[in-house]
């Protein structure tokens, strides 16, 4: 049985590569005893990239989060 997956959307491909990099960071962090707080950052980043593919994260969500959590102009 062949388990190869073909990704034809360039944006999805880029997001998958970025998610893979974050997952590899988490794996390395687990192997080296990295603190849970730091592992969580990489996990959240991987989920963000997966969300870009599934549509759970949009640019509007990102901008809304930036403006909700940062005070601009003060």
N, C-alpha and C positions, 0 to 999 in steps of 0.2 A: 504494500500500500504506500502510495506517495503522499507525503504530508507537506509538500511545498505549497506555499501561498504566493499568489501573484497580486501585487498591489499596483494598480494602474494610476491612481491619483497621487501626483507628486506631493501635495500638501500632506496627505495621509502617510506617505512613505517617510517624509521628513519628521512627522510627529512620532511615528513608530520608532525611528532611529533615536530620537531624543528620549522617548520613554524607555527604550532598552538601555540607554546610557544611565538613566536614573536608577533603573532596577539593578543594574550591575553595581552601581555605587552602594545601594542598599545591601546587596549580597556581600560585598567587600566589607562594609561596615559591620554586618553581623559576624563575619569571620574574624574581624579584628577587635570586636568588643566596643564599637562606637556607641556613644550614649543614645538612648531612645529618642531624645529630643532632636538630635541631629539626624537620626534615621528618618524621623517623621517628616523632616523637611524634604528629603529626597523622595519619600513615598508620595507626599502631596504633589511634588513636581511631576512624578510619573503619572499620577492620576489626572493631573491637568492636561498632559499631552494626550492621554487616552480620551479625555473629555473633548479635546479638539476634534477627534475623529468621530466620536459618537454624537457630537452636537450638544453635549451637556455643558460645555464651556463655550461661550461666544465672546466676541470682542466687546459687545455691549455689556455682558456680565463683568468682564475684566475692567472696563472703564467705570462701571458703576461701583465696583469694589474699590478702585483707586480713589474715586471722589468721596466715597463713604468713609474711608479709613484714613485719609490724609487731608490735612488742612492746607489748602493751597491759597497763597496770597496773603498769608498772615505773617 
